[in-house]
C-alpha cells in the first residue's frame, strides 16, 4: 500500500497538482488578505476583540478627536497653532521677523553696524513694514485654514459631543459644557486637573484607555483646563453595528485563509517529499534543466522575486488594483516555488554548497593552482611560492607573526622530509632493500619518497624473482634431462640389443619398445613446443561466442571410453541450460582437454569428478574437483610450474606441462586458471569472460 501511494505521489501528475495547489492557495490567501486589509481597511486583530470599546476602531476615533481638540486649542504636542478666535500666536510672528531681520543684516544697505541692535531693528521694521504685514496676513490666512480643517474633521463624527478649554483657548459644540452633562451619555470621558473619569469601566485599564490618557496629556493641564468627550446612542449604535459586521467579515476571512493555508502546507510538504524522485522507487535524486542554476544565484533570485513582489503589491506600487495583486502573486509564487524546489533537490542530492557559483569559482581556482603546483616544474612551484607568500602576508598583515611562524614551520617540515629521503637513499644504496621511507601526504617530496620505495620494492622483487628463476632453471634442466634422457636411453639400449639379436620374436619385441619410447619422446617434445608457443603469445586468437555447457558435454562424450576405463564418474552441474562465453573455441577446448587428461592420469580410480558452471554476471566460472590418486604434498603454485607432476616418482606418462599449457591458453583468451589443493582434493578454477 505504501509503495502504491509513493508511486502515485511521486508521479508527474501528482507533483503538478500539488504545485498548482500551492501557488493557487498562496494567491488566494494574498487576495483575501488584500481584500480585508487593503480594500475594506480592516484589522485582522478585530476578530479577537471582545467589545467595541476595546477595539482599535473606537480607540482610533478617540485619538483622532482628541488630536483635533488639542490642535484647535493650540496645545497639541507643545506646538502653538491658533486660538479659538483666530488670533495669531506671537511666537510664530517673532520667528518669521527674526528670519527677515537676519536677511536685513546681510543684504540690506539700510543696516548700520555702528548702531545698536535695537536701533537697527527699528529701522528694519520701517523698511520691511510691507513684508511684515504680508507675513502676518499669510499666517492669519494659513492658521484660519488649519482651524477650519480641524472643524471639518470633527464634523466627521456626528453624535460626538466635545468641549476643550486650555488656557485662554476654548472649543465646544455643546451649549452645556459641564461635566455632569457629559456624564449623562452612555460613553464619555471627562479629563481635567481634578477628575479623570472614563466610561464604560472596561476602558480604564485597557490599551485604548492608556492611549486616551497619553493623548490628553494630563500633566500639562492647568487648574482651569479640561477636556470632555461624549458619545450619543445614535453614534454608538451605528458604530457597533458596523463593528459587528466587520468582525464577522474578518473572522470569515481568517477561516478561509486558515483552510487555504492548511491545503497549501500539505501540498507543499508533498512537493518537498516527492521533488527529485520518480515512481520507480529508486533512491537517486533526478535533476532537471532548472537545477543547472547555481544555488547561490537561485537564492539571490528568490530574494529578488520577494522584493519585486512586495514593491508590486505595496502602496508605492499597484496596491489598489486587486487584479494586479493577484496576478503578481500568482506569477511570483510560481517562479519562487520553482526556484525553491530546485534548491530542495540539491539539498537532497547533497550538492547545495558544491553547486554554488562561489564554490565553483574557488574550487576551479584551487584545482588550477594545485595542478600547476603538482604538475609544473620546480621553477614554477618556486615562482608560485615567491608570489603567493607575499600576497598572503599582505592580506594577513594584522596577523603577520602567525603567518611568519606558519611559513617557518612548513619550511622546517619540508627540510625534515628531505633529510629523511636522503638518509633512506643512503641505506638502500648500502644494500638495505627492505628500508621504507615514511613521508605522509601527497606532496612532491611524498611522491618522490613513494617512487623511491617503489624502486626499492621492485629491486627486492627482482632479486627474489632472480633467485626463483635460477631455481626454476635448475629444476627445469633437471626435469627435462630426466624426462628426455629416460626414453632416449631406452631407445639407444634397445637399438644396441637389436644389432646383435637374431631371434625374430625378440627383434619384434625390441622394435615395439623402441617405438613406445620414441612416441614418448615425441610427446615430450610436442608438449614442450606447444608450451613455448602458448607462453610467447604467438598463437592467433579468434574470439567468438561459445556455449560452455554444450562444449563440456561434447568433450565428456568424446572421452567417454577413457573415462569408463578409469572407472570415473563425472557429475556436471551447469546451473542453467545455456551460458555463453567470449573465447576461441579451439583454444578453449584444448585448455579444458588438458585438464580432463590431467584428471584421467592422476585422479583416484573409481572416484567422482565434479564440474560446476557458475554465472558471475560479467564472467563464467568452471570449477572442476577430483580426488588425486597420489599424495599432494606440494603447493598449488609449484604444481602449476612446468615439468611438475603430482607423482614425485614421475612414473606416470604425463609431461608435467598440461596445467602450464592450459593456463597460458586461457590467459591469451583474457581468462585465468587457478589451482587449489585441500589434502588430496584437487580443484581447477577456470574464469572466462561472458559474452554479451
C-alpha positions in Angstrom: 0.0 0.0 0.0 2.8 2.3 0.9 4.6 1.6 -2.3 1.5 2.3 -4.4 0.9 5.6 -2.5 4.6 6.5 -3.1 4.3 5.7 -6.8 1.3 7.9 -7.1 2.7 10.8 -5.0 5.9 10.7 -7.0 4.2 10.8 -10.4 4.4 13.8 -12.6 0.6 14.3 -12.4 0.6 14.4 -8.6 3.5 16.8 -8.5 1.8 19.1 -11.0 -1.4 19.1 -8.9 0.5 19.8 -5.7 2.4 22.6 -7.4 -0.8 24.2 -8.7 -2.5 23.9 -5.3 0.4 25.6 -3.5 0.5 28.5 -6.0 -3.3 28.9 -6.1 -3.7 28.7 -2.3 -0.9 31.2 -1.8 -2.6 33.6 -4.3 -5.9 33.1 -2.6 -4.5 33.9 0.8 -2.9 37.1 -0.5 -6.2 38.0 -2.3 -8.2 37.6 0.9 -5.7 39.5 2.9 -5.6 42.3 0.4 -9.4 42.5 0.3 -9.7 42.6 4.1 -6.9 45.0 4.9 -6.3 46.9 1.7 -9.9 47.3 0.3 -12.0 47.3 3.5 -9.3 48.8 5.7 -9.9 46.3 8.5 -7.6 45.0 11.1 -7.1 41.2 11.4 -7.0 41.6 15.2 -10.7 42.7 15.1 -11.6 39.0 15.1 -10.3 38.7 18.6 -11.9 41.9 20.0 -14.5 41.2 22.8 -16.0 44.7 22.8 -16.4 47.6 20.5 -14.9 49.9 23.2 -11.8 47.8 23.4 -11.3 47.6 19.7 -8.9 49.6 17.5 -11.7 51.4 15.7 -13.1 53.1 18.8 -9.6 53.8 20.2 -8.6 55.4 16.9 -11.7 57.6 16.7 -11.0 58.9 20.2 -7.4 59.6 19.4 -8.4 61.5 16.2 -11.0 63.6 18.0 -8.6 64.4 20.9 -5.9 65.3 18.4 -8.2 67.8 16.7 -9.2 69.3 20.0 -5.6 69.7 21.1 -4.6 71.3 17.8 -7.6 73.6 17.9 -6.8 74.9 21.4 -3.1 75.5 20.3 -1.6 73.0 22.7 -1.0 69.9 20.6 2.5 68.5 21.3 3.6 71.9 22.6 3.3 73.4 19.2 1.3 76.7 19.1 -1.3 76.8 16.4 -4.3 79.1 16.6 -6.7 80.3 19.2 -10.5 79.8 19.0 -10.9 83.4 18.0 -8.4 83.1 15.2 -5.7 85.4 16.6 -2.1 84.7 15.7 0.4 83.3 18.2 3.1 86.0 18.7 5.8 83.3 18.8 5.2 82.5 15.1 5.4 86.1 14.1 8.5 86.7 16.1 10.2 83.7 14.4 9.3 85.0 10.9 10.5 88.5 11.9 13.9 87.1 13.1 14.4 85.4 9.8 13.7 88.7 7.9 16.0 90.6 10.3 18.9 88.3 9.5 18.3 88.9 5.9 18.2 92.6 6.6 21.6 92.4 8.4 23.4 90.7 5.5 21.6 92.1 2.4 20.1 95.5 3.2 22.0 98.8 2.6 19.9 100.3 5.4 21.7 98.2 8.0 24.2 100.4 10.0 26.8 98.4 12.0 27.6 101.4 14.1 24.1 101.5 15.6 22.8 99.2 18.4 20.7 96.2 17.5 17.5 97.9 18.9 18.1 100.9 16.6 18.7 98.7 13.6 15.6 96.7 14.5 13.6 99.9 14.5 15.0 100.8 11.0 14.2 97.2 9.9 10.5 97.5 11.0 10.2 100.6 8.9 12.0 99.3 5.8 10.3 95.9 6.0 6.8 97.2 7.1 5.0 95.9 4.0 6.8 92.5 4.2 5.9 92.1 7.9 2.3 92.9 7.1 2.2 90.4 4.3 3.7 87.7 6.6 1.2 88.5 9.3 -1.7 88.3 6.8 -0.4 85.0 5.3 -0.1 83.4 8.8 -3.6 84.6 9.7 -4.9 83.0 6.5 -2.9 79.8 7.0 -4.0 79.4 10.6 -7.6 80.1 9.8 -7.5 77.5 7.1 -6.0 75.0 9.5 -8.6 75.8 12.1 -11.4 75.3 9.6 -9.9 72.0 8.5 -9.9 70.8 12.2 -13.6 71.7 12.5 -14.3 69.8 9.3 -12.5 66.7 10.8 -14.6 67.0 13.9 -17.8 67.2 11.8 -17.0 63.7 10.5 -18.1 62.3 13.9 -21.8 63.1 14.1 -23.2 62.2 17.5 -20.0 63.1 19.3 -20.2 66.0 21.8 -16.9 67.7 22.8 -15.6 70.5 24.8 -12.0 71.6 25.4 -10.7 74.5 27.3 -6.9 75.1 27.7 -5.7 78.4 28.8 -7.5 81.2 27.0 -8.5 78.9 24.2 -11.8 77.0 24.1 -13.6 75.0 21.5 -17.0 73.2 22.0 -20.1 72.0 20.1 -22.2 71.9 23.3 -24.4 74.6 24.9 -23.9 72.9 28.3 -20.1 72.1 28.7 -20.4 71.0 32.3 -19.0 67.6 33.5 -22.4 66.4 34.7 -23.9 66.9 31.2 -21.2 64.8 29.5 -21.6 62.1 32.2 -25.2 61.6 31.1 -24.2 60.0 27.8 -23.7 56.1 27.5 -20.0 56.6 26.9 -17.9 59.5 27.9 -14.6 60.8 29.2 -14.1 63.8 31.5 -10.5 64.8 31.9 -9.2 67.8 33.9 -6.7 68.6 36.6 -9.0 67.3 39.4 -11.0 64.5 37.7 -10.3 61.7 35.2 -13.4 59.8 34.5 -13.9 57.3 31.6 -17.0 55.2 30.9 -17.6 52.4 30.3 -15.4 51.0 33.1 -13.5 48.4 30.9 -11.8 51.3 29.2 -10.0 52.3 32.4 -7.2 49.7 32.3 -7.4 48.9 28.6 -5.0 49.8 25.8 -7.4 52.3 24.5 -7.7 53.9 27.9 -3.9 54.3 28.2 -3.7 55.8 24.7 -6.5 58.3 25.5 -4.8 59.4 28.7 -1.5 59.8 26.8 -3.2 61.9 24.1 -5.0 64.1 26.7 -1.5 64.9 28.2 -3.0 65.4 31.7 0.3 66.5 33.3 0.1 69.7 31.2 -3.4 70.6 32.1 -3.9 73.6 34.4 -6.5 74.0 37.2 -8.9 75.7 34.8 -8.2 73.4 31.9 -10.5 70.5 30.9 -11.2 68.1 28.0 -14.7 66.5 27.8 -15.9 64.0 25.2 -19.2 62.1 25.0 -20.8 59.6 22.5 -24.5 59.6 21.8 -26.7 56.5 21.4 -27.1 57.1 17.7 -23.4 57.3 17.2 -22.6 54.1 19.3 -25.5 52.0 17.8 -24.3 52.8 14.2 -20.7 52.2 15.0 -21.3 49.0 17.0 -23.5 47.5 14.2 -20.7 48.4 11.7 -18.1 46.8 14.1 -20.0 43.6 14.4 -20.4 43.3 10.6 -16.7 44.0 10.1 -15.8 41.5 12.8 -17.9 38.8 11.2 -16.2 39.6 7.8 -12.7 39.4 9.3 -13.5 36.1 11.1 -14.8 34.6 7.9 -11.7 35.8 6.1 -9.4 34.2 8.7 -11.3 30.9 8.4 -10.8 31.0 4.6 -7.1 31.8 5.0 -6.7 29.1 7.5 -8.3 26.5 5.2 -6.2 27.6 2.2 -3.1 27.6 4.4 -3.7 24.0 5.6 -4.1 22.9 2.0 -1.1 24.8 0.9 1.1 23.3 3.7 0.0 19.8 2.9 0.6 20.2 -0.8 4.0 21.9 -0.1 5.1 19.0 2.2 4.1 16.6 -0.5 6.2 18.5 -3.0 9.2 18.5 -0.6 8.9 14.7 -0.3 8.4 14.0 -4.0 10.5 16.5 -5.8 13.5 14.9 -7.4 12.0 11.5 -7.1 10.4 9.2 -9.6 7.8 6.5 -9.3 10.4 3.8 -9.8 11.2 4.0 -6.1 15.0 4.4 -6.7 17.0 6.4 -4.1 18.8 8.7 -6.5 17.7 12.3 -7.0 16.7 13.3 -10.5 17.7 16.9 -11.5 16.4 18.9 -14.5 17.4 21.9 -16.5 16.3 24.4 -13.8 18.8 22.8 -11.4 21.6 24.0 -13.6 21.2 27.4 -12.0 23.8 27.8 -9.2 22.4 27.5 -5.7 23.6 31.0 -4.6 22.2 32.6 -7.8 19.0 30.7 -7.2 18.8 32.1 -3.6 19.5 35.6 -4.9 16.7 35.3 -7.5 14.3 34.2 -4.7 15.1 37.3 -2.7 14.8 39.5 -5.8 11.4 37.9 -6.6 10.2 38.6 -3.0 11.4 42.3 -3.2 9.7 42.8 -6.6 6.5 41.2 -5.3 6.5 43.5 -2.2 7.1 46.5 -4.4 4.3 45.5 -6.8 1.6 44.9 -4.2 2.6 47.7 -1.8 1.1 51.2 -1.8 4.1 52.6 -3.6 3.3 50.1 -6.5 -0.1 49.0 -7.7 -1.6 48.1 -4.3 -5.0 49.5 -5.1 -5.5 47.2 -8.0 -6.8 43.8 -6.8 -6.3 42.1 -10.2 -2.7 43.2 -10.3 -2.1 42.0 -6.8 -3.5 38.5 -7.5 -1.8 38.2 -10.9 1.6 39.3 -9.5 1.2 37.0 -6.5 0.4 34.0 -8.8 3.3 34.8 -11.1 5.9 35.4 -8.4 4.7 32.4 -6.4 5.1 30.0 -9.3 8.6 31.3 -10.1 9.6 31.4 -6.5 8.3 27.9 -5.8 10.1 26.6 -8.9 13.4 28.0 -7.6 12.8 26.8 -4.1 12.1 23.2 -5.2 15.4 23.4 -7.2 17.3 24.2 -4.0 15.5 21.4 -2.2 16.5 18.9 -4.9 20.2 20.0 -4.5 19.9 19.6 -0.7 18.5 16.1 -1.2 21.3 15.4 -3.6 23.9 16.8 -1.1 25.1 19.2 -3.8 23.7 22.5 -2.5 27.0 24.0 -1.4 29.1 22.4 -4.2 26.7 23.8 -6.8 27.2 27.4 -5.8 28.9 29.8 -8.1 31.3 30.9 -5.3 32.3 27.3 -4.6 32.7 26.6 -8.3 35.0 29.6 -8.9 37.2 29.0 -5.8 37.3 25.2 -6.5 38.4 25.7 -10.1 41.0 28.3 -8.9 42.2 25.8 -6.3 42.3 23.0 -8.8 44.2 25.2 -11.2 46.8 26.3 -8.6 47.1 22.7 -7.4 47.6 21.2 -10.9 50.2 23.9 -11.7 51.9 23.2 -8.4 51.8 19.4 -8.8 52.4 19.1 -12.5 54.7 22.1 -13.0 58.4 22.1 -12.8 60.3 23.0 -9.7 60.9 26.5 -11.1 57.1 27.0 -11.5 56.4 25.9 -7.9 59.1 28.2 -6.6 57.6 31.1 -8.5 54.1 30.3 -7.1 55.6 30.3 -3.5 57.6 33.5 -4.1 54.5 35.3 -5.5 51.9 33.7 -3.2 53.5 34.1 0.1 53.9 38.0 -0.1 50.3 38.2 -1.2 49.2 36.1 1.7 51.4 38.1 4.1 49.9 41.4 2.7 46.3 40.1 3.1 47.1 38.9 6.7 49.3 41.8 7.8 47.3 42.1 11.0 48.5 38.6 12.0 51.9 38.7 10.3 53.7 36.9 13.2 51.3 33.9 12.8 51.9 33.9 9.0 55.6 34.1 9.5 55.6 31.3 12.1 53.4 29.1 9.8 55.8 29.6 6.9 58.8 28.7 9.2 57.0 25.6 10.4 56.3 24.4 6.8 59.9 25.1 5.7 61.2 23.1 8.7 58.8 20.2 7.9 59.9 20.1 4.3 63.6 20.1 5.4 63.0 17.1 7.7 61.3 15.3 4.8 64.2 16.0 2.5 66.7 14.7 5.1 64.6 11.5 5.6 64.7 10.9 1.8 68.5 11.5 1.7 69.0 9.0 4.6 66.7 6.5 3.0 68.5 6.6 -0.3 71.8 6.1 1.5 70.5 3.0 3.3 69.2 1.5 0.1 72.5 2.2 -1.6 74.2 0.3 1.2 72.1 -2.8 0.5 69.1 -2.4 2.8 66.4 -3.1 0.2 63.8 -3.5 2.8 64.0 0.1 4.1 60.8 2.2 3.7 60.9 6.0 3.6 57.8 7.1 5.5 56.6 10.5 4.4 52.9 11.1 4.7 50.8 13.3 2.5 50.7 13.7 -1.3 53.2 16.5 -1.9 56.1 16.3 -4.2 58.5 15.0 -1.6 56.0 12.4 -0.5 55.6 11.3 -4.2 59.4 11.2 -4.5 59.6 9.0 -1.4 56.9 6.8 -2.7 58.7 6.4 -6.1 61.9 5.5 -4.2 60.0 3.0 -2.1 58.6 1.5 -5.4 62.1 1.2 -6.8 63.2 -0.5 -3.6 60.3 -2.9 -3.7 61.0 -3.6 -7.4 64.6 -4.2 -6.6 63.7 -6.6 -3.8 61.2 -8.4 -6.1 63.8 -8.5 -8.9 66.3 -10.2 -6.5 63.6 -12.6 -5.3 62.5 -13.3 -8.9 66.1 -13.8 -9.9 66.7 -16.4 -7.2 63.4 -18.1 -8.0 64.2 -18.1 -11.7 67.6 -19.7 -11.1 65.9 -22.4 -9.0 63.4 -23.0 -11.7 66.0 -23.2 -14.4 67.9 -25.8 -12.4 64.7 -27.8 -11.8 63.7 -27.3 -15.4 67.1 -28.6 -16.7 66.9 -31.5 -14.2 63.3 -32.4 -15.2 63.9 -32.0 -18.9 67.1 -34.1 -18.7 65.3 -36.8 -16.7 62.2 -37.0 -18.8 64.1 -36.9 -22.2 67.1 -39.0 -21.1 64.9 -41.9 -19.9 63.2 -42.8 -23.2 66.3 -41.8 -25.2 68.5 -44.2 -23.1 66.0 -47.0 -23.6 66.0 -46.4 -27.3 69.8 -46.5 -27.5 69.9 -49.6 -25.3 67.3 -51.5 -27.4 69.0 -50.4 -30.6 72.3 -51.9 -29.4 70.4 -55.1 -28.5 68.7 -55.1 -31.8 72.0 -55.0 -33.7 73.1 -58.4 -32.3 69.7 -60.1 -31.9 68.9 -62.9 -34.5 65.6 -64.1 -32.9 62.7 -62.6 -34.9 60.5 -62.7 -31.8 63.0 -60.8 -29.8 63.6 -58.3 -32.7 59.8 -57.6 -32.9 59.7 -57.1 -29.1 62.7 -54.7 -29.2 61.2 -52.7 -32.1 57.9 -52.3 -30.1 59.8 -51.0 -27.1 61.8 -48.6 -29.3 58.5 -47.3 -30.9 56.9 -46.8 -27.5 59.9 -44.8 -26.2 60.0 -42.8 -29.4 56.4 -41.9 -29.1 57.0 -40.9 -25.5 59.9 -38.7 -26.6 57.7 -37.2 -29.4 55.0 -36.4 -26.8 57.5 -34.6 -24.6 58.9 -32.5 -27.5 55.4 -31.6 -28.8 54.2 -30.5 -25.3 57.4 -28.5 -24.8 56.9 -26.8 -28.2 53.2 -26.1 -27.5 54.1 -24.7 -24.1 56.7 -22.4 -25.6 54.2 -21.1 -28.2 51.4 -20.5 -25.6 53.8 -18.7 -23.3 55.2 -16.4 -26.1 51.6 -15.4 -27.1 52.3 -16.2 -30.8 49.2 -18.4 -31.1 46.4 -16.4 -33.1 43.1 -16.0 -31.1 39.8 -15.7 -32.9 37.1 -14.7 -30.4 33.6 -16.0 -30.8 30.5 -16.8 -28.7 30.8 -20.3 -27.2 28.1 -22.1 -25.3 30.3 -23.5 -22.5 27.8 -26.2 -21.2 27.5 -27.8 -24.6 31.3 -27.7 -25.0 31.8 -29.6 -21.7 29.1 -32.2 -22.6 30.6 -32.7 -26.0 34.1 -33.2 -24.6 32.9 -35.6 -22.0 31.2 -37.6 -24.7 34.4 -37.8 -26.8 36.4 -39.0 -23.8 33.8 -41.5 -22.6 35.9 -44.6 -23.4 38.9 -43.3 -21.4 36.5 -42.3 -18.5 35.0 -45.8 -18.4 38.5 -47.3 -18.5 39.5 -45.3 -15.4 36.0 -46.0 -13.8 35.5 -42.3 -13.2 32.0 -40.7 -12.8 31.7 -37.1 -14.0 29.0 -35.0 -12.4 28.2 -31.9 -14.4 26.2 -29.1 -12.7 25.6 -26.4 -15.3 23.4 -24.1 -13.0 21.4 -23.1 -16.1 20.9 -24.6 -19.5 22.9 -22.1 -21.6 25.8 -19.9 -20.7 27.8 -18.1 -23.4 31.4 -17.0 -23.1 33.7 -15.0 -25.3 36.6 -17.2 -26.3 38.4 -19.1 -29.1 36.6 -22.4 -29.4 39.7 -24.5 -30.4 42.0 -23.0 -27.7 39.3 -23.2 -25.0 38.7 -26.9 -25.8 42.5 -27.6 -25.8 42.8 -26.0 -22.3 39.8 -28.0 -21.0 41.1 -31.1 -22.7 44.4 -30.7 -20.9 42.6 -30.5 -17.6 40.5 -33.6 -18.4 43.6 -35.5 -19.5 45.3 -34.4 -16.2 42.3 -35.9 -14.3 42.4 -39.1 -16.3 46.1 -39.5 -15.4 46.1 -38.6 -11.8 42.5 -39.0 -10.4 41.8 -41.8 -8.0 40.4 -44.7 -10.0 36.7 -45.3 -9.3 36.1 -41.8 -7.8 33.8 -39.0 -8.8 34.7 -35.8 -10.7 32.5 -32.7 -10.1 32.2 -29.9 -12.7 30.2 -26.8 -11.6 29.4 -24.0 -14.1 28.7 -20.7 -12.2 27.4 -17.4 -13.7 29.2 -14.4 -12.1 27.5 -11.7 -14.3 30.5 -10.4 -16.2 32.3 -13.7 -16.3 31.6 -17.5 -16.1 33.5 -19.8 -13.7 34.1 -23.5 -14.4 35.1 -25.4 -11.2 36.5 -28.9 -11.6 37.1 -31.0 -8.4 38.5 -34.5 -8.1 40.4 -36.8 -5.7 44.1 -37.4 -6.5 45.4 -40.9 -6.7 48.8 -39.5 -5.4 49.6 -37.7 -2.2 49.6 -34.0 -3.0 52.3 -32.7 -0.7 53.3 -29.8 -2.9 51.8 -26.3 -3.1 49.4 -25.2 -5.9 52.0 -22.7 -7.2 54.6 -25.4 -7.5 52.1 -27.7 -9.2 51.5 -25.0 -11.9 55.2 -24.9 -12.7 56.5 -26.6 -15.9 57.6 -30.3 -15.7 56.0 -30.6 -12.3 53.8 -33.7 -11.8 51.7 -34.8 -8.9 53.6 -38.1 -8.6 57.1 -37.4 -7.3 58.3 -40.7 -8.7 57.5 -39.4 -12.2 56.4 -42.8 -13.1 53.2 -41.6 -14.9 53.1 -40.9 -18.7 52.5 -37.1 -18.2 55.0 -34.4 -19.3 54.2 -32.0 -16.4 53.2 -29.3 -19.0 49.4 -29.8 -19.1 48.5 -27.3 -16.4 51.0 -24.8 -17.6 49.8 -25.0 -21.2 46.1 -24.7 -20.1 46.8 -21.6 -18.0 48.8 -20.0 -20.9 46.0 -20.8 -23.4 43.3 -19.3 -21.1 45.4 -16.1 -20.4 45.7 -15.3 -24.1 41.9 -15.5 -24.2 41.7 -13.0 -21.4 40.8 -15.7 -18.9 42.6 -17.4 -16.0 43.3 -20.7 -14.4 43.9 -21.2 -10.7 44.7 -24.3 -8.7 43.7 -25.1 -5.2 44.7 -28.1 -3.1 43.0 -29.3 0.1 44.6 -32.6 1.2 44.0 -34.9 -1.7 41.2 -32.8 -3.1 42.4 -31.1 -6.4 40.5 -28.0 -7.7 40.9 -26.4 -11.1 39.1 -23.0 -11.4 38.6 -21.6 -14.9 37.5 -17.9 -15.2 36.5 -16.7 -18.7 34.7 -13.6 -19.9 30.9 -13.8 -20.5 29.6 -12.9 -24.0 27.1 -10.0 -24.2 
